[in-house]
Amino acid sequence: MDKIYAVILAGGSGTRFWPLSRETWPKQMLQIVGEDTLLRQSVRRLNGFIPLDRVLIVTTEKLGQDIKIHLNVFGKNANQIKVIKEPCGRNTAPAIGLASLYVKKIDPEALVLIMPSDHLIKKVHEFENDVRKAVEGAEKGYLVTFGIQPNKPETGYGYMKVQKESVPGLTLRKLHKFVEKPDRETAKTYLKEGNYFWNSGIFLWKVSKIMGEIERYMPDMHRGLERIEESLGTDKERETIEAVYSEMDSQSIDYGVLEKSYDVLTLPASFDWSDVGNWPALDDVLEHDAHGNIVRGNAIGLDNHNSILFGSNRLLATIGLKDMVVVDTPDATFISPKERTQEVKKVVEELKRNGKEEHSVHRTVERPWGSYTVLEKGDRYKIKRIVVKPHEKLSLQVHRHRSEHWVVISGTAKITRNGEVYYVHPNESTYIPVSTRHRLENPGKVPLQIIEVQNGDYVEEDDIERFEDEYGR
C-alpha cells in the first residue's frame, strides 16, 4: 500500500441537508451520524494504511480555509494534508484531473483512491480489505469502481451492471454499463437479477492510467490539465489554474471517462455504505424509537410515527406527525413530508433569489481563531458574540463602512488600535472608529468572550481589509 494516495472530493454544497448544511458549512462538515463530522470520518477511515502526507482534499476556494480549520483536530499532522482549491466548481472530472497532477508530480505510477467526503462507512476494516483487493486490478492497468450490493429498490442511486463471474485471477468483475437512476419497477428488476450494484463514487486506479483515459476521452480537458501541469511549482500556478478552470466543461468522471473506457472493473464491496444523500436517508443509519421516529437535539414528540425531528437551542415540540421531517436551527426551520424533502433545493434557490443569507451561513461561524455568533441584525447595525481561543488573535484589519464597539464579557482582550496597544477586562469596553487599523487578541489561558456592536452604512462580512494575518487569508 506504499504507493497509494487518497483524493477526497469535498467541494459539494450539500443543499439537500438545509438548514443544517449551508454553502459555507456543507454536509461533509456536519456531525450527522457518529461521533465526528463526515469529512473527518473520511480522513480517519484512511488511518493505518494511507498516511496523512498522502491525502489530498479537493474543495472550492470558498471552503478551503474553513476545511483547513476543520482539520485542526488532527493536530500538527493536519498540515500534512494537501488542500487543493478549485477556483470554481466543475464536477468530479476536472477535480480528479487536477488532484492527479499533484500526485503524478510525486510519483507517475502511484495508485489513487478517489473518495467522496460526505459518505458514511462504519465497517472500516472491511473497507481497508476491499481497497487491498481493488489494488490487484489497478496495478494491472484497470479502472476499479466499488459497487454496493442493493438491499432495496432504490431510485435515488445510479447503478452499474456487471458480469456475474469474476475476472480470472481477480476478485473483480467486468463492468458492462452504467445505468441512470431508475424508476421503482426497474429498480425492483435490478434487485432480482443480482448483477446490478449501486455506484458508490469510490474508485481506484493508477494515476498514469486515469490521465491516459482523460486524454483519450476528454481531450479538451486534458489539454487544459497539461497547461496547469507546466505551471506547478511556479509563481504562475494559481493564476493558470484559475484561467484554465474557467474554460473547462463541468462533467463527472463517470460520464467523461468511465462510461466510455473498456478497462473498467467493479469490486462488489463488503463494507456498509450510505451516501447520506437526504433527510429520509437517516432512517437507514440512525436509531429509531418504538414508533420509528428519529429524535435528535432539544426535541420532544407525542404520538409521532416514522418522523425525523432535529432540535436546536430552543425546544422543538410536535404532536401527531407521520412520515414528516422537522429541522430547527437558530435562524431557520424546515418542515416537509419525507417524500418531498428533495425539494429543499428549491427552497435554497428561492433564498438565493431573494438575497436571504440563510442559504449561505449559519448564525455561528467557525474561524481559525475561534467563532462568532450573530445575535441580531437590523438597518445599519449588527450585534455579535465573539469568542477568541487562548493565545489566538484576529488579523490586523480595517473597516471602511462601519465602527465597532466591544464589551468584554469574560477573559482579557489585548487591543491594537492605530498602533496603540492596551488591555480591556470584563465589564469594560472600547471603541473602534471607521477606517481605524485594529486587532483583537486573547493573551490569556481562558477563552475571551466579547459582545460587538457594529454600526454603519454597510455591516456585511466582506467589509474587511487585512494587513497582517496569522492564517494566510
N, C-alpha and C positions, 0 to 999 in steps of 0.2 A: 504493500500500500504506500510505499515511499514516494511514488510518482503521482499520487492523486492530489488534485486541487479541488476545492469546493467553491462553486459560484452560487451565491444565494441571491435570488431576484427579489428585491424589496422596494419596488417603485410604485406599487399599487396604492390606490386611494381608499379602497375598502368601503365604498359608499353603501354597500348592502348592510353594513352594521351601524349606520347612522341611527341614533345620535351619539352612540358611544364612540364611533370612529369619525374622524374629521380629516380634512386634507392635510393638516399639519400633525395629526396624530392618528394614522390609519390603523386598520385591523391588525397588522403584524406587530404593532406596538401596544396592543391591548392584552391584558391578562383575563382572557375569557374562560379558558379551560386550563386546569393545572395550577401550579404554584408560581409560574412565571409567564412572561409575555410570549406570544407565538414566535417572534423573531429570536428572542434569546433562547427559547427551547430549540429552535433550528440550529443555532450555534452549538449549544450544549450537546445536541444529538451527535455531533461530529467528534466529541471529546473521546480520545482513546485511539482513534485511527486516522484522523486528519487534524494536524496541529493548527493553531490559530494563525501561524505565519503562512499557511497555505489556504486561507479562507479569504475570499473576495466577496464583497457585498455591492451589488449594483442598485443604485437608487436614484432619485431625482435630485436636482440641485437644491430644491426647497427642503427636502427631507435629510440631506446629507449631514448637516451639523447636528440635528436632533438625534439621528441614528448613532452618531459617534458618542453623544452624551448617553444615549440609551445603553450603550455597550460598556459604560464605565464600571458596571458591576463585575466585569472580568478583571478589574484591577489594572496593574501595569501591563498585563498581557493584551489588553484591549487594543493597544496601539499597533499590535502585530497584524490585526485585521485590516485589510486594504478596503477602503470605502471608495467606490468609483461613482462619480456623479454624472448622470446624464443631463445635458442641458435642457432636454425636453423628453417627454415620454414617447417612445416609438415602438412599443410592444417588445416581445421577447427576442425576436431575431437580431435586431441591432444591439440589444442589451447583451445577449450572449456573445455576439461577434466582438463587441468592444472588450468585454472581460477576457475573451480568448486571446486577444492581442497581448494583454499583460502577462498571461500565463505563457504564451508562446515565446515571449522575450526571455523568460527564465529557462524554459525547457520546451523545445518544439515538439517533443514526443511525450509530453506529460498527458495523463488522463485527467478529464474534467468531469466532476459530478455536478449536475445542474439541479438546484432545488428551489422551489418557491419558499418564501419566508413566512407564509401565513397558514401552513397546513399543520395538522395535528397527527403525530405518530407517537404512540405510547410505548410500543414494544421496540425499544431502541436496539436491543441485542439482535433481534430478528432483522431489523433494518441494516445493521452492520453486516450481518451474514449475507443478506441479499446483495449488498454492494460488492462484496467479495465474489459472489457468483457472477455478477454482471461484468466484473473485471475480465473474466475469461473471454467474453465476447468482444469487449472493447479493445483488448490487446491484439485480437485477430483482425481488427480494422472494421468492426461493425459499430453502428449507432444503436445503443441499447436503450430501450424505453422500459419503464416499470409499470406493469399492468396490475390493477386491483381487481380481484375476483368480485363480481357483483353479488350482493346479497338481497337485492330488491330491484324492481323495475324502475330504476332511477332515470328521470327525464332531464335532469339538470347537468349531467356529465356527458362529455364526449366519450365515444367507445373506440376500441381497437379490435379488429377481427384478426385472430392469429391462427397459425397452424396448430392442429390438435396434438401433434407429436413434437418432441424436442428435436432441435438440430443435432445430428450425430456428434457426439463428443462434448456437447454443451447442455446446460440445464435451461437453455433459452429456446424460444420458438420464433419461427419466421413470421414477421408481420405482413398480413395480406393488405389491409387497408384501414384507414381512419374513417370513423363514421361520426357525423354530426349528432348533436343532441336529438334523440328520437322522441316520438310520441309514446304514450304509455303502452299501447298494444305492441308496438315494435320492440320496446324495451323488454316486454314480457317474453317475446320470441328470443331475443338475445340471451336472456337469462336461462331459458330452457336449452338452448343449443350448447352452451358451456364453453365455447371458444371465443367469447366476446369479453373484453376486460375494460374497466374504466381507465381512462388516460389520466395518470396521476400528475403529469407535468414534471416528473423526475426523470433525468436522463444521465447517461454515462457514455463518454467517448474519448478518443484521442483528440487533442487539440488540433493536430495536423489533419485528421480526418474531417472534422467539422468545418475547418477552414477550406478544405478542398471541396466539400459539398456546397458550401456557400458560394464559392467561386463558380461551380458548375450550374447551380440552380438559381442563384441570386447574384448575377454578375455585376449589376449596378451597385448593389450594397457592398460587394467585395472590393470594387474599385475605391469606394469611399473609405473602407477599412484600411486599404493599402496607404491611402493618404494619411490617415491617423497614425498608422504604424511607423511611417517615416518620421513623424514628429515626436514620438515617445521619447521622453528624457531630455527634450529641448525646451527652450523658452516659448516655443510655438505650440506646445502640446495642447494646452487648454483652448487656445484660440482656434486651432484646427478642429478639435472635437466639436466645438460649438458651431463652426461653419459647416462641417460635414453632416452633423446630425440633423440640422435643419433641412437638409436636402434628401434625407433617407425616407423611404416609404415606411409607414407603420404596418408591420407584418409579424405574425407569430412564427416561431421556428417550426411549428407543426406544419403550417401551410406552406411556408417558404422552402423548407428542406425535407422534412420527414415524410410528407405525403408523396414526395417525388423520388426519393432515394430508393435504390434497390438493395441497400445494405443495412436494413433496419431489423433488429431482433427485439423481442419482448421477453422480459423476465416476469413470470407470474409471481407477484410479491407475496411473501409470507407474513409481512408486518401489517398491523392495523393502520388504517389511513382515513382521514377526513379532510376535505378542503375547507371545512367550517365556512361554507360559502354564503350562508344567510341565517337569519334568526331561527327558522324551523330546524336547521341542521344541528342545533344544540340538543335536540331530542335524542340524537344518536350518541352524544358524548358526555352529557351531564346527567346526574342522578335526578330522579323524579320522586315526588311524594306519592302517597297512596292513591291519589286521583290523577296521576300523570302530569302534574304540574312541575315546572322548574321555577324555583323562587330563590333569587339572589339579592343581597343587599338589604336595605331597610324597607322591607315589603311584607305585607300580610294579605292573605286572601281567604274568603269564605265561600264555600260551595263553588269553587272553580274547578274546571276539568280540562286537562290537556292544554294548559296555557303556560306562557312564559312571562314571568314578572322579574324585571331588573330594577331595583330601587337604588336611590342615591342618598343624599344627605337628609332630605325630608322624607317623611313616611309616605309610602305608596300603599293604599288600601283598595282592594277590589272585591266585588261580590258577584257571583253568578256568571263568571266568564266561561266560555267554552271555545277551545281552539283559537285563542287570542294571544297576541304579543303586546305587552305594555312595557316600555322602557322609559325610565325617568332619569334625567340628568339635571344639574343645577340650572341650565338655561334652555332645555328643550325636552318635550315629552312626545313619544311616538306610540300610537295606538293603531293596531291593524289586525284583521283576521290573518291567521297563519298563511292561508292560501294566497294572500295578496301582498305579503311582505316584500316581494321582489320589486314592487312598485315604489319602494322607498327611494329608488334612484330618481324618480320623477319629483319627489319632494326636494331632494338635493338640487336638482336642476332648477326648480322653481325658486329656491332660496338664492341661488346664484343670480337668476334673472332679476330678482327684487333687491339685490345688493345686501342681503342679510348675511352677516358674518358667521352665523351659527353653522353654516355648511363647512366652514374652514377651520375655526379654532374653538377650543374649549375655554371656559372662563378661567380655569387654572392651566397655566402654560409652564412646562419644564424648561429650564435654561441651564447651561453648564455651571453657573454659579449658584443655582437654587431654583426658585419658581416665583411666579406672580399670579394673583387671582384678581380678576376684575369684579369688584363689588357692586359698582353702579356706574352707569354711563348716561350722559344727557347732552343737551346742547351746550357746547363749549366747555365741557368738563368730563373727567373720568376719575374714579376712585379705585385704587388698587391696594391689595395687601401684598407686600413684597417680603420674601424670606430669602436671606442670603446665608449660605452654608459657612461654617467656621473657616477662616483663613482664605475665603474667596472674595473676589471683587468684580464689579461690573467694569465695562470699558470706560475709558476717558472719552466723554461724548459731549455733544451739544444738541439742543433742540431749537429750531428756528421759529416755531409757531406756538410754543406752549411754555408756561412756567410750571414749576413743581414745588409743592410744599410737603415736607416729610416730617412725620411724627413717629418717634421711636417708641415701640411697644415693649420690646424685650431685647436684651443684648446691648452692645455698644457699637455705634456707627462711626466709622472713620470717613470724614468728608473731605474731598478735594474740590475747591471752588475757585476758579481763576487763579490757581497757584497757591492759594491759602489752604492749609491743612488743619483741621480741627476735629474734635470728638463730640458726639451727641449721645446722651444717655436716655434711659427710659423716662417718659413724661416730658422730654424736651423735644424741640422742633427746630427745623432750619428751612430756609427758602432758597430756591434756585431760580433766578430770573431767566427770561427768554435769552437765547444766544449766549449763555454762560457755560464755559467749559467746566465739567464737573465729573466726579466719580464717587460711587458709593462702595464702601469696603467693610468687611467684617473681620476685625483683627482678633476677635475673641475665640473662645473654645465652645461657645454655645451658639445656636442659630440666632441671627439677627432678624427681627421682625419689625417692619415699619408700615405705616399707612401713608400712601402717597396720594395727594390730590393734584391732579393736572388741570390747568385752566388755560384756554387759548382758542384761537380760531380753528385749530386742527389738532386733534388729540389721537391720531392713529399711530400704529407702531412704526411705520416707516419714516416718521419724522425724527430721524436719528442720524447723526454724522459722527463716526468713530475716528479717534486719533490714535489710541493705543488699546489693544485688546489681547488678553491672555489666551484667547481661544481661536485666534486667527480668523475672526469674522470680518 
